[in-house]
Amino acid sequence: MDKLSLILFAISAAAILTITILGIYYAAPDRVQFWPPPAKKTWQHRCFLILFRLFLYPLVALSFLRFDFQPGTAGLVRYLLGGTLFTASFGLALWITLQLGWRNAFGEKLGLMTSSWFAWSRNPIYVVTWLGLMGWAIILNDTNVSILLGGWAMLYILAPFLEEPWLESQYGDSYSQYRENVRRFF
Protein backbone atom coordinates (compact mmCIF):
# COMPACT_ATOMS: atom_id res chain seq x y z
CA MET A 1 0.00 0.00 0.00
CA ASP A 2 1.38 3.43 -0.91
CA LYS A 3 1.99 6.10 1.72
CA LEU A 4 -1.13 8.17 0.97
CA SER A 5 -3.35 5.09 1.13
CA LEU A 6 -1.78 4.13 4.44
CA ILE A 7 -2.38 7.61 5.89
CA LEU A 8 -6.01 7.62 4.73
CA PHE A 9 -6.54 4.14 6.15
CA ALA A 10 -4.97 5.13 9.49
CA ILE A 11 -7.10 8.29 9.84
CA SER A 12 -10.29 6.48 8.95
CA ALA A 13 -9.54 3.49 11.20
CA ALA A 14 -8.61 5.74 14.13
CA ALA A 15 -11.85 7.73 13.75
CA ILE A 16 -14.18 4.71 13.63
CA LEU A 17 -12.33 3.09 16.53
CA THR A 18 -12.62 6.31 18.56
CA ILE A 19 -16.37 6.55 17.89
CA THR A 20 -16.79 2.94 18.97
CA ILE A 21 -14.71 3.34 22.13
CA LEU A 22 -16.50 6.55 23.13
CA GLY A 23 -19.87 4.91 22.52
CA ILE A 24 -19.00 1.91 24.69
CA TYR A 25 -17.28 3.98 27.39
CA TYR A 26 -20.12 6.44 27.79
CA ALA A 27 -22.78 3.70 27.69
CA ALA A 28 -22.19 3.01 31.40
CA PRO A 29 -25.17 4.19 33.50
CA ASP A 30 -23.26 6.76 35.58
CA ARG A 31 -21.60 8.52 32.67
CA VAL A 32 -22.75 11.28 30.35
CA GLN A 33 -24.47 10.19 27.19
CA PHE A 34 -22.40 10.15 23.99
CA TRP A 35 -24.82 8.59 21.50
CA PRO A 36 -27.42 9.66 20.76
CA PRO A 37 -26.14 13.10 21.68
CA PRO A 38 -28.13 14.84 24.43
CA ALA A 39 -28.63 17.92 22.22
CA LYS A 40 -27.51 19.33 18.89
CA LYS A 41 -25.02 21.91 20.17
CA THR A 42 -23.21 19.64 22.63
CA TRP A 43 -19.65 18.36 22.58
CA GLN A 44 -21.06 14.88 21.93
CA HIS A 45 -22.85 15.97 18.76
CA ARG A 46 -19.88 17.93 17.45
CA CYS A 47 -17.42 15.19 18.40
CA PHE A 48 -19.47 12.53 16.63
CA LEU A 49 -19.85 14.62 13.47
CA ILE A 50 -16.13 15.42 13.34
CA LEU A 51 -15.12 11.82 13.97
CA PHE A 52 -17.61 10.40 11.48
CA ARG A 53 -16.36 12.79 8.81
CA LEU A 54 -12.76 11.85 9.69
CA PHE A 55 -13.85 8.28 9.09
CA LEU A 56 -15.96 8.73 5.95
CA TYR A 57 -13.97 11.23 3.87
CA PRO A 58 -10.67 9.32 4.03
CA LEU A 59 -12.60 6.09 3.34
CA VAL A 60 -14.09 7.57 0.17
CA ALA A 61 -10.69 8.91 -0.92
CA LEU A 62 -9.06 5.55 -0.18
CA SER A 63 -11.77 3.82 -2.19
CA PHE A 64 -10.96 5.94 -5.23
CA LEU A 65 -7.23 5.33 -4.80
CA ARG A 66 -7.62 1.58 -4.34
CA PHE A 67 -10.13 1.02 -7.15
CA ASP A 68 -8.60 -1.32 -9.70
CA PHE A 69 -10.76 -1.83 -12.77
CA GLN A 70 -11.21 -5.51 -13.61
CA PRO A 71 -12.19 -6.12 -17.24
CA GLY A 72 -14.14 -9.11 -18.44
CA THR A 73 -17.12 -11.05 -17.20
CA ALA A 74 -15.93 -11.40 -13.60
CA GLY A 75 -15.47 -7.64 -13.31
CA LEU A 76 -18.84 -6.96 -14.93
CA VAL A 77 -20.63 -9.31 -12.54
CA ARG A 78 -18.81 -7.78 -9.57
CA TYR A 79 -19.66 -4.22 -10.61
CA LEU A 80 -23.30 -5.03 -11.40
CA LEU A 81 -23.88 -6.91 -8.15
CA GLY A 82 -21.90 -4.49 -5.99
CA GLY A 83 -23.25 -1.43 -7.77
CA THR A 84 -26.84 -2.59 -7.43
CA LEU A 85 -26.42 -3.34 -3.72
CA PHE A 86 -24.57 -0.06 -3.12
CA THR A 87 -26.96 2.20 -5.02
CA ALA A 88 -30.23 0.59 -3.96
CA SER A 89 -29.24 0.19 -0.32
CA PHE A 90 -27.75 3.63 0.28
CA GLY A 91 -30.64 5.18 -1.65
CA LEU A 92 -33.12 3.29 0.50
CA ALA A 93 -31.22 4.23 3.69
CA LEU A 94 -31.47 7.90 2.69
CA TRP A 95 -35.17 7.56 1.89
CA ILE A 96 -35.91 5.85 5.23
CA THR A 97 -33.86 8.51 7.04
CA LEU A 98 -35.91 11.24 5.38
CA GLN A 99 -39.13 9.42 6.36
CA LEU A 100 -37.91 9.26 9.96
CA GLY A 101 -36.84 12.88 9.82
CA TRP A 102 -33.22 13.94 9.58
CA ARG A 103 -33.16 15.55 13.03
CA ASN A 104 -34.98 12.60 14.59
CA ALA A 105 -32.35 10.27 13.08
CA PHE A 106 -29.61 12.23 14.83
CA GLY A 107 -30.95 12.15 18.36
CA GLU A 108 -33.58 14.85 18.62
CA LYS A 109 -36.86 13.72 20.15
CA LEU A 110 -39.37 14.42 17.39
CA GLY A 111 -41.58 11.35 17.72
CA LEU A 112 -41.32 7.59 17.81
CA MET A 113 -41.55 6.13 14.30
CA THR A 114 -43.30 2.73 14.28
CA SER A 115 -44.83 2.58 10.80
CA SER A 116 -43.55 1.91 7.29
CA TRP A 117 -40.09 0.30 7.41
CA PHE A 118 -40.05 0.67 11.19
CA ALA A 119 -42.97 -1.76 11.46
CA TRP A 120 -40.61 -4.57 10.28
CA SER A 121 -37.37 -3.54 11.97
CA ARG A 122 -36.54 -1.10 14.75
CA ASN A 123 -33.36 -0.23 12.83
CA PRO A 124 -34.09 -0.46 9.10
CA ILE A 125 -31.55 2.25 8.23
CA TYR A 126 -28.75 0.19 9.74
CA VAL A 127 -29.95 -3.00 8.03
CA VAL A 128 -30.08 -1.52 4.53
CA THR A 129 -26.80 0.30 5.11
CA TRP A 130 -25.14 -3.08 5.78
CA LEU A 131 -26.26 -4.18 2.32
CA GLY A 132 -24.82 -1.00 0.85
CA LEU A 133 -21.53 -1.62 2.66
CA MET A 134 -21.42 -5.13 1.18
CA GLY A 135 -21.97 -3.65 -2.26
CA TRP A 136 -19.14 -1.16 -1.67
CA ALA A 137 -16.83 -3.99 -0.58
CA ILE A 138 -17.77 -6.09 -3.64
CA ILE A 139 -17.06 -3.21 -6.02
CA LEU A 140 -13.67 -2.36 -4.47
CA ASN A 141 -12.50 -5.88 -3.62
CA ASP A 142 -9.80 -4.35 -1.40
CA THR A 143 -8.84 -5.69 2.02
CA ASN A 144 -8.14 -2.29 3.61
CA VAL A 145 -11.38 -0.74 2.40
CA SER A 146 -13.26 -3.86 3.53
CA ILE A 147 -11.72 -3.58 7.01
CA LEU A 148 -12.99 -0.01 7.31
CA LEU A 149 -16.41 -0.97 5.97
CA GLY A 150 -16.47 -3.77 8.54
CA GLY A 151 -15.77 -1.19 11.25
CA TRP A 152 -18.74 0.84 10.01
CA ALA A 153 -20.93 -2.28 10.04
CA MET A 154 -19.82 -3.08 13.60
CA LEU A 155 -20.66 0.47 14.67
CA TYR A 156 -24.15 -0.04 13.26
CA ILE A 157 -24.47 -3.26 15.26
CA LEU A 158 -23.46 -1.39 18.43
CA ALA A 159 -25.56 1.75 17.83
CA PRO A 160 -29.00 0.27 18.66
CA PHE A 161 -27.72 -0.92 22.04
CA LEU A 162 -26.63 2.67 22.76
CA GLU A 163 -29.88 4.14 21.46
CA GLU A 164 -32.38 1.83 23.14
CA PRO A 165 -31.97 3.17 26.72
CA TRP A 166 -32.38 6.71 25.37
CA LEU A 167 -35.47 5.71 23.38
CA GLU A 168 -36.97 4.07 26.45
CA SER A 169 -36.30 7.17 28.57
CA GLN A 170 -37.82 9.44 25.93
CA TYR A 171 -40.86 7.40 24.89
CA GLY A 172 -41.49 5.15 27.93
CA ASP A 173 -44.21 2.53 27.55
CA SER A 174 -44.75 3.33 23.87
CA TYR A 175 -41.18 2.32 23.11
CA SER A 176 -41.31 -0.71 25.43
CA GLN A 177 -44.41 -2.01 23.65
CA TYR A 178 -42.84 -1.31 20.24
CA ARG A 179 -39.65 -3.12 21.28
CA GLU A 180 -41.68 -6.18 22.31
CA ASN A 181 -43.47 -6.35 18.95
CA VAL A 182 -40.75 -5.46 16.43
CA ARG A 183 -37.33 -7.06 16.05
CA ARG A 184 -34.15 -5.07 16.54
CA PHE A 185 -32.76 -5.83 13.07
CA PHE A 186 -34.69 -8.33 10.92
Helices and strands as residue ranges (DSSP letters): H 3-25, H 43-66, H 72-100, H 102-105, G 116-119, H 124-140, H 143-181
